[in-house]
Amino acid sequence: MSVSDVTEPGWRRSTHCGANGTCVEVAMLSDAGLIGVRDAKRGDQSPVLTYDRADWRGLIHKIKEGSLDRAT
């Protein structure tokens, strides 16, 4: 994972956005098939976390299985 400065791809907003604009956006970046994630509130001013496809699939898998959930 690295941080990139990317402003042009087609960003998609999460369907689970908070009422106060708390949200993430995801985009397929054109260079080398990387996936970018940024803070929707900051838009083009937001740093972008980039993942390769394997790391992105691994992250999504962990989210879906709940292994990243906070302990209650």
C-alpha positions, 0 to 999 in steps of 0.5 A, spaced: 500 500 500 502 506 498 499 514 498 499 517 491 496 524 488 491 522 483 485 527 481 482 524 475 479 517 475 472 516 476 471 516 483 465 511 486 462 513 493 460 508 498 453 507 499 454 507 507 456 514 507 454 518 513 450 524 514 455 529 515 459 527 509 463 521 512 465 517 506 470 513 502 471 513 495 474 508 490 477 508 483 480 504 478 487 507 477 489 507 470 496 506 471 498 499 473 491 496 475 491 499 482 485 501 486 485 508 489 481 509 496 480 516 498 476 521 503 470 523 500 470 530 504 476 532 502 475 530 494 481 532 490 485 534 496 485 527 499 491 523 499 489 516 496 491 510 498 493 505 493 492 497 493 494 492 487 488 487 485 491 482 490 491 486 496 485 489 494 481 483 494 484 481 501 482 487 504 475 486 501 475 479 504 477 481 511 472 486 511 466 481 509 468 476 514 468 481 519 476 480 521 477 487 521 471 489 526 472 492 532 471 488 539 465 490 543 
